Amino acid sequence: MSAADAFVERLERARSGARTLAAATTDSKNAALEAIAVGLENAVPEIVAANAQDLARGEENGIGAGLLDRLRLDEARVRALAAAVRELISLPDPVGQVVRGSTLANGIAISQVRVPFGVIGAIYEARPNVTIDIAALAVKSGNGVVLRGGSAAEHTNAELVALIQSAVTSAGLDGRAVQTIDPFGREGAGKLMRARGYVDVLIPRGSAALISTVVNESTVPVIETGSGVVHVFVDETADDDMAVEIALNAKTHRPSVCNAAETLLVHRGAADRLLERLSESLLAANVTLYGDTAVTQRVPGVSPASDETWGTEHLALEMGIKVVDSLDEALLHIQRYSTRHTEAIVTRDYANAERFLSEVDSAVVMVNASTRFTDGGEFGFGAEVGISTQKLHARGPMGLPELTSTKWLVRGAGQIR
């Protein structure tokens, strides 16, 4: 069989398996999820060993600390993935939910119900947790899935996909619904982008460059999950302790992910009492700071920022810090540099909080909370397929309902028009 035929065969397997999943009962799908969770717990040594191979190669190739952190699966992270899969079991099954309905004057009953997309394609890099997240969400929402997890996580993903297929099959469903095209390399990713007719929607997760490539080159409809140039604005009325805790958590809790803060904006009225404390707390946490003149003149150890600083998603212990004269200036800065992912304000001023919520055009806008809460798990969705920064179909963390479309069911009694 040629490589082209082998590629198409995998897409056809996913489509065939998706038809079975679309008709599966909630109990059957939940049984498959429980089998995945048990499989993860039982295979911790094998998964960690496969992941160690990928980590070793990643270090040899110099992929960087941020990607290495995303790539890493230790025992705790594997068990956390199993727990996230079990959370999905407790969530309502969106398939078949009635969105709206009515009976027309002529007696015809119409209802709009949620249905699976069919086959979801996912292109991502160095994130083996995404393999589990997307596959589990696909199973619960009745979708097939075709995964392109990238060469950096080749061994880990191979272990995980085999585990998922076996678990789904053991629950009496069609394990072929979950497929990987990693063996086809970069060429396979390109083919997946042009697999219209086999794949119903494509979801990229990764660097801004990867997402841009998929959005610009795909003939399959794309749900764009954007990079995160995320801001925290410390307002003049902010509680000092809260501001420090939120800034530290937003930057340092896990700097390699898209909801980590990349820019700290400080109102000049707050800077007079708080700039040194904020900066020194971040520096003490090994964060490299790049500041404007107002910051570098007052805080030793802060490097000068460039215009490029404000538009950079560092995904590391690096951060820009800037003093602004007003809420209006903060809003203008965010409007210019934001990737429309997540923005937060720390304030005790109700009017400023409401203005920030109203005027910031991002998928998630927060008041007095760390940006690290922009996450499907934290929002109660179980796992997430990604955080959409576009405005059509889905925006923000995407859970089960966002992996469905709708169709109209019409029930008549012989009516004609």
C-alpha positions, 0 to 999 in steps of 0.5 A: 500500500502506498503512503497516500493510500495508507494516509487515506485509510486512516482517515476512513477508519476515523470516519467509520468509527465516528459513525459508531460513536455518534450513535453510542449511548452516554453510558457506553461513552462513559465506559470508554472514558473510564477504560481510558482513565484506568489504562492511564493509571495502569500504564504510568511506567510505560508512558513515563518511559516513552516520554523520557525518550522524547525529553532526551531527544528534545534536550539534544535538539535544544527545543527550549525550556518552555516546550520541554515543560509542555512535553514532560509527563511524569507520574503526577501529570499522568494521574492528573490526566486520568482524573480529568478524563473521569471528570468528563464522565460526570458532565452532561452529554451534549449529544441530543440536547435540545437547543430550542424548538416549537410547534408551528401553526400548521402543527409541524414540530421542529427542534434544534438538537446538538449532534457531533461534528463527525471527525475532528482533526487536531494539529499540535506540538510537544503537548502529549496531554492534548492527545488525551484531552482531545481524544477524551472530549471527542469520545464523550461528544461522539466524534472521531478524531485524527491526531497530529501530535508532532515529532517532539512527542512521537514516542509518548503519543504512540503509547497514548493513542494505542492505549486509547484505541484499546480502551475504547474497543474494550468498552464495546465501541469502535477504537478506530475512531481515534487515529494518529497521522504522526507516522506521515510526518510534516507531509501528513500535517499538510494532507490533514489540512486539505482533507476536506470531506474526511475531516469536518473541523481542524483545531490547531494548538501550539505556537503562533507560527503553527496556528497561522500556518493552519489557518492560512493553508487549511481547506478544512474549516478551522477553529483558531486557538490563539497564542497568549500575549496576556496582560495584568493591569494593576489599577490605582486602587488595587489591593497591594497584597492581592496585586503581588499575589496575582502578578506572581501567580499569573506569571510563575505558576506555569510560565510555558502555557498560553494563559500565563501573563506576559505583560504587567501594566501598573497605574502610575498611582499604584506605581508610587507605592507598589512598583518596587514591590511588584518588580522585586517579587517577580525578580526574586522568582527568577523572572527576567523583567523588561521595563519601560523607562519609568521602571528601569529608572526605579528598579535595579535588575530590570532590562530595557524593553523594546516595542517587540517586548509588548507583542511577545509571548515568552512562554518562559520566566520573562515578562514586560512591565510598564507604567501607564497614566490611566485606565484609558492608556492601559486599555489602548495598550491592550488593544494594540498588543493583545492576542485577544486571549485573557486580560485581568485587572486588579482593582477595588474600583467598581466602575473601573472593573466594569469598564475593563470587563466591557471594553476589553475585547478578549475571549476571557476578561477577569477582575481580581483573579489570576489569568491562570484560571482561563482553563477548561478544567478550572471552568468546570468543563473537564478537559479542554480541546483548546482556548479559542480566540476567534468569534465564530462558533466558539470563544474561550475554553472549549469543552463538550458543547463546543465540539458539537454542531446542530441539526433540525428535526422536523416531525409532521403529520402529512403537512404540505406547503 
